Amino acid sequence: PRSCIIDKDELKDGLRVLIPMDDKLLYAGHVHTVHSPDIYRVVVEGERGNRPHIYCLEQLLQEAIIDVRPASTRYLPQGTRIAAYWSQQYRCLYPGTVVR
């Protein structure tokens, strides 16, 4: 499976990413260009009012990760870092590590 690290060449409108918020949990959203190549906004899915979060290029590359969904659990060996939904009622993802 591909890496979750974002390269600046991959920053395109509509790119699905996970971003950490104040509670240190991850939230899914989409990247949109505000002022190429320096300023971007991320609209978090399910957030009230679709309020965009503004990021400079460096901050987005450092904080956001690409939303990668492996086709099968066989692509998740023990020790792999993941983010998963705790419950369908929550829209945040919790970081964790695969164990057997």
ABEGO torsion letter per residue (X at the ends): XBBABBBAAABBBGBBBBBBBAAGBBBBBBBBBABOAABBBBBBBGBBGGBBBBBBAAAAAAABBBBBBBABAAABBBGBBBBBBABAABABBBBBBBBX
